[in-house]
């Protein structure tokens, strides 16, 4: 008859009660055999407390307190004079004692996994005196385990890997389950393992939990991952035991058990012949089911007629074989190539050599396609030489190009003018002969690098390029000259034969054997008494003095003409003048001053003082010239252009004022006739230059003279007026003139005027003079009506 889980628990509780009762009887028996206990004041037999362990079942499910055990002293006669006291762990809170009987009960549900035992102390006291009648004794209440915890995989779920094709029994991983129950009591914590999912590929050892392979030759390429479910059950796997599960993910790792294989036995690719070197022709790949290093391959060309024309390399990322060109292709020379290519694994596992050779072969055929190619020159670079003395039209050399295609189209030549901007050379379009087109100068450009274009006659778009380097040969066409601008000085106290300058020469020419210069004085300077020249025979010469002492006041500068000849064929010469300054030198022969003027200056004046005096004099001269120029501009007569319309000088006054009596609104004196005597403000220290004449006199004077005198008069007034601003532009020049045939037209004199002058010409002066024409004109009014 099989017991259920509840019935089994009840059975364990009854068994625990039986054990407790037997323990209590043993305790009482022990106490009856103890030694007598002596109290103070009287003599009696001492008895000591000897306690065994009490046991209480965990996870008690009853409603009444659980009986644990009984404490009893021999002193207790059952008359209630003795009381029992309990102290220690859980006293009064978990465990209570009947002070009269000594029965101990558990009031709460206990869990062994939280606390496996409790240590308590027991005391028997006289109820009246409250004094101990027994010594205090310590005892233990142990919690008895039941199977209330299932096994747990604390490290799960698990992941593991095992190489594919592993033999049976290869360890994969070990799983471990823990049970919180008491491993020392019963089988509650004794765990066994079993596999619920993952068979027949894997198995697990029941006691250790080690997972192993159960099938041979598991292939990663067929299935690379497995999910296992492992169970751990306590009670040694018996019925009624508790269990826990975990998952284990097992991945098959790769091994090199698959050789590479080309999907096809042959490949064919078409390639244009114009493809440049190092270009990719094709990509081929052998299939390998392995991965990572086990799939790494190397390719090589093992046979064929294109061994030197093509090469193959591997792409590390894709494991493809890349075929590239090593030499230029030529359809006219060869139209196709055949290659035998091998692919092999780089890392071979000896365990799987029986699965076949880990390499494969394929054939690659490359067809070369014809392309219309540009003309090709017979040489990549032509080197030519020509003398710089060559005349225009001299033949330098010839270039040649041909059409490499089967059509062999004729070729025409030309020079790329971007490489010959000055157009020094020409080329014959048909023959390729290069000639000079201008005079050449090696010193300007020693080498000309030009590009020659060759164009197909049938297809002008096809252009080939050839490169020509033309070296210009040197001739002796440049005379020697001083190597630099020499600043030569000679001291006043120089002695005869003293070296004052060492000179050298340069020549723009470049003779094959180097330069050789010869120095000498010119014929007219050869017999001078001041200096001589010594040729050092090493392309240098030395200038020396010939007399004793020089004086700056007599001659401060000497000019020495030097004749220089080169060694060219024919030789060229030139005369170069060396300027020698006489200087005052210190004791070490270092020049201090070279100015001859220092001797004619007064003593005590330095060069700086002289410069300051000259600067002051020059400044004063500039100021005087400026003042004179400004005064001339002031006195320059302002003459009106006779051709200018005099009507532009009429000033418009819009001030209505208070009539002719109002002299405060505007100074009417400016509009008065010259016949009226004006009160001029003359300067007391200057005599007036212009005297006003009588009115009839002004009538005979030309108009421009009258205006000039009037303006001068106003300028004088402004000059002597202390209140006038320092410029004339604000002065009012409103003079109408006095030389008019009609005399003054001012309204100040209009009333008294009895002139019979005809003013009809005012009608021709425009709309601005309409009012005057109406007042004085006698003609019809239709002009301005």
BELBEL-V598623 format. One record per helix or strand of 3 or more residues. SS is the DSSP state (H for helix, E for strand). FROM is the first residue (numbers start at 0). TO is the last residue. If there is no record, write none. Layout:
ss=SS from=FROM to=TO
ss=SS from=FROM to=TO
This chain:
ss=H from=4 to=31
ss=E from=53 to=56
ss=E from=65 to=69
ss=E from=81 to=87
ss=E from=94 to=96
ss=E from=102 to=105
ss=E from=116 to=125
ss=E from=136 to=143
ss=E from=157 to=162
ss=E from=170 to=173
ss=E from=191 to=196
ss=E from=201 to=203
ss=E from=209 to=212
ss=E from=224 to=232
ss=H from=234 to=236
ss=E from=242 to=252
ss=E from=265 to=271
ss=E from=279 to=283
ss=H from=291 to=294
ss=E from=296 to=303
ss=E from=309 to=313
ss=E from=320 to=324
ss=E from=335 to=344
ss=H from=349 to=354
ss=E from=358 to=368
ss=E from=380 to=386
ss=E from=394 to=397
ss=E from=410 to=414
ss=H from=416 to=418
ss=E from=424 to=426
ss=E from=432 to=435
ss=E from=446 to=455
ss=E from=462 to=472
ss=E from=487 to=490
ss=E from=498 to=505
ss=E from=517 to=520
ss=H from=522 to=524
ss=E from=530 to=534
ss=E from=539 to=544
ss=E from=556 to=564
ss=E from=572 to=584
ss=E from=590 to=592
ss=H from=595 to=598
ss=H from=606 to=634
ss=H from=645 to=648
ss=H from=667 to=670
ss=H from=694 to=698
ss=H from=702 to=719
ss=H from=759 to=764
ss=H from=766 to=775
ss=H from=780 to=782
